């Protein structure tokens, strides 16, 4: 991951223009913040082929 000084996220990948954002990076080193956020988190389940389920409208099927 590439860190951006002062940013609340990390870039995942070598090219910042094409990289995904990892907004949970700061939570991984703060167990209390992670525990507090987990209580209201939504989870996107991804299968072993990298696919996520969608609803009837094509939106990601999120679960609590």
C-alpha positions in Angstrom: 0.0 0.0 0.0 1.1 3.5 -0.6 0.5 6.0 2.2 -0.4 9.6 1.6 0.7 11.8 4.5 -2.3 13.1 6.4 -4.9 11.2 4.3 -7.6 9.1 6.0 -7.0 6.3 3.5 -4.2 4.4 1.7 -3.9 3.7 -2.0 -3.9 0.1 -2.9 -1.6 -0.3 -6.0 1.4 1.4 -7.6 -0.5 3.9 -9.7 -2.5 6.5 -7.7 -4.7 7.2 -10.7 -5.8 3.6 -10.9 -5.4 2.4 -7.3 -8.3 1.4 -5.1 -8.8 3.3 -1.9 -8.4 1.5 1.4 -10.3 3.7 3.9 -9.9 1.2 6.7 -6.1 1.4 6.9 -6.0 3.6 10.0 -8.5 1.4 11.8 -6.2 -1.7 11.6 -3.7 -0.1 14.0 -6.4 1.2 16.4 -8.3 -1.7 18.0 -10.7 0.6 20.0 -11.7 2.5 16.8 -12.1 -0.7 14.9 -14.3 -2.2 17.5 -16.5 0.9 17.7 -16.9 1.0 13.9 -17.6 -2.7 13.6 -20.8 -2.4 15.5 -22.4 -0.4 12.7 -20.4 -1.8 9.8 -21.9 -3.2 6.5 -19.9 -6.0 4.9 -19.5 -6.8 1.2 -19.1 -10.5 0.8 -16.8 -11.6 -2.1 -16.5 -15.1 -3.3 -13.3 -17.0 -4.2 -13.6 -15.7 -7.8 -13.7 -12.1 -6.6 -17.4 -11.6 -7.3 -19.8 -9.8 -5.1 -23.5 -10.5 -5.1 -25.9 -7.8 -6.2 -29.6 -7.1 -5.6 -32.3 -6.9 -8.2 -31.2 -3.3 -9.0 -27.5 -4.2 -9.5 -26.4 -2.7 -6.3 -24.0 -4.5 -4.0 -25.7 -6.9 -1.5 -24.4 -5.7 1.8 -24.9 -7.5 5.1 -24.5 -6.6 8.7 
